[in-house]
Amino acid sequence: MTLGEKIYRLRTEQGLSQETFGERLGVSRQSVSKWETDQSVPELDKIVAISEFFGVSTDQLLKETETVLGASVTAQDTAKETSSEDGFFRVEYRLGRRLHYEYKSKKTVGSLPLVHINLGVGRRAKGVIAIGMVAQGWFALGLAAMGGFSIGIVSLGLLSLATISFGLIALGSFAFGVISMGAVAVGIFSMGALTFGEFAFGASAHGAQVAIGDVASGKIALGYSHATGTYTQITNRQPFDYEAACRAIDAHVSSNWLFFKTWAKGMIQWF
């Protein structure tokens, strides 16, 4: 960090304008501006006055160093990297940018590190266990995550948990998957407030094969207030006729859906 950059940071941290700061030192606003943009360098007596004004040493002003989380970082060398038996750590700082932290284990599984943590704007983590703004791995945790088991704001995985979730099994506010659960759920087997699929269960359920909910529409539609389908039951919050509903499922739903038919029969009792 240059002298001008340090003066700028110290001044703005104190909430001083260039004009006010210049008045305190007995110089013009234009002089302060030139110092901060490195167009000129303060005279020696002004450097001493600046150090006394801000309560810092002249060494801190003149040496091109900056302390970041206990690591000494120079203007020429702005990355601090250390290694251990397990892996390496990197702490990086750039003027005007956010801190970047990275850890990558030396142990690998195939071509992937066992653990990769990469935190910082625009950074990607890729490993068996991956944690970062964008993460990809067998286990992935990030704002955007993709992997076997993924957790994030937006995630894609075999088992996915996120605000917006895509997966074989998807859970989230908006869930899309073979088996999905969420406020809005779309899938072969879906559960939630508003659901769409072959087998749908929720407040408003729309299932091509079986739908159970307050409002239900499907081949087999079981609803508390409204039901539309080939076979329907409206119970007004009373228990469904379980035996009749199971017979309808056996009669109207193809045996290709055997696994989900069994689940649907269990859901009748649950609802």
Order of alpha helices (4+ residues) and beta strands (2+ residues): alpha-alpha-alpha-alpha-alpha-beta-beta-beta-beta-beta-beta-beta-beta-beta-beta-alpha-alpha
